[in-house]
Amino acid sequence: MSLALVTGGSRGIGSVIAINLAKSGYDVAICYSGNEKAAEETVEKIKEAGVKAMALKADVSDPDQVSKMFSDIKEEMGNVDVLVNNAGITRDGLLISMSEESFDAVIDINLKGTFNCTKLAVKDMMRAKHGRIINISSIVGINGNAGQANYAASKAGLIGFTKSVAREYGSKGITVNAVAPGFIETVMTESLPEKVKEAYLGQIPVKRFGSAEDVAAAVEFLASDKASYITGQVLEVTGGM
Ligand code: NAP
């Protein structure tokens, strides 16, 4: 049975991606940064699909913690076949008031975290001559967004990273793609003022906000054999926004 690792799989979009992959028959490992209760709840839901599951506390921005995470997963469940780099944070603010700390934190987790995890996953995938890497970017990484220079830079960086790694390992049976969600209803977005939400809705041709399930469906497709001839792409899940 194939094994998927979903970073930031404890809650939000990552949790739905993890549960959806489990329903498709993957064993699933998730990692999280601090919210152990949410991680345990997601593990229980993954197990309900009849597959193996484990949760690991690991900060993806720290190469040592990522290295330990991969060896713990290998010992317990085997090699990672599908890596979903989903862990992400925001530290919003206009550029002139954005601290260096906020900038670095977002780049370290969203972009360097993906580098750390991908580097380790690719080694085993090369040996297996098969692998799927799916990086969760954002429409903001394509269009930019006022107040999110750090976040947009990290998500745009993920796209360049995706396209480059896809070129490096396509011949080894490894595909690397990005999913760029638009406005997805989660805790990350629910705190936005109503006026801002209405303005976004006005820009969405399908006239609804996205759900984590919409993103999970795109990930499931890219992880499947049906997507074996697709690599280096950015799949926008935005309702046409
Ligand atoms: P979320 O609800 O805030 O969940 C974030 C997840 O990442 C949690 O599991 C969290 O773990 C984990 N995490 C945070 N920092 C971490 C670290 N240093 N190491 C390991 N795990 C870490 O976020 P979300 O809204 O579901 O977003 C998921 C992804 O989709 C992100 O990459 C985000 O940028 C992207 N995205 C979201 C939207 C949207 O509308 N929500 C749109 C486009 C793209 P804990 O539970 O332990 O904190």
Residues whose N, C-alpha, C, O or C-beta is under 5 A from the ligand:
A	BS01	NAP	G8 G9 S10 R11 G12 I13 G14 C31 Y32 S33 G34 N35 A58 D59 V60 S61 N86 A87 G88 I109 I136 S137 S138 P181 G182 F183 I184 T186 M188 T189
